[in-house]
Amino acid sequence: MNIDLNRTILWIGPVDTENFKKVSGDIGRLLKKSRKKAIYLIVDSGGGSIAIGFGFYDMMMLLKPNLITIGTGDVSSIAIIIWLAGKKRFLTKHSSLFFHEISRTFKGSSRYDTTEVRSAHENLTTDENFYASIVASSSKGRLSKREV
């Protein structure tokens, strides 16, 4: 594969607001120059914010750039969804994917009532279903949503 370094973007580090702004801004600038030419996104991330990862994926599905993603090193957790946003996807020889159950970190009080716990559970279930749907549909029939 010949990678055009002028059209290559790096997502190195956490799935967070800072990387989201940088990467989405870079993709926007490259799309203005050419919608047809490939954009290469190299992903090396242990994960981070579920909301930001899903937001990035949704944005790529909406914009439909000619995005080629290359996973290298650690592509884990929600970073897998970033990697799956590519129309074509590659992994380097020594890269690794790490899947785990979705979790949320609660901020503030360590005391929660039943309604808050129920709501958090519903949100986690929704996130898990969305994650599994993306992975399953990207596997082109090799994995079912249930298997994910």
Buried (B, 14 or more C-beta within 10 A) or exposed (E): EEEEEEBBBBBEEBBBEEBBEEBBEBBEEBBEEEEEEBBBBBBBBBBBBBBBBBBBBBBBEEBEBBBBBBBBBBBBBBBBBBBBBBEEBBBEEEBEBEEEEBEEEEEEEEEEEEEEEEEEEEEBEEBBEBBBEBBBEBBEEEBEBEEB
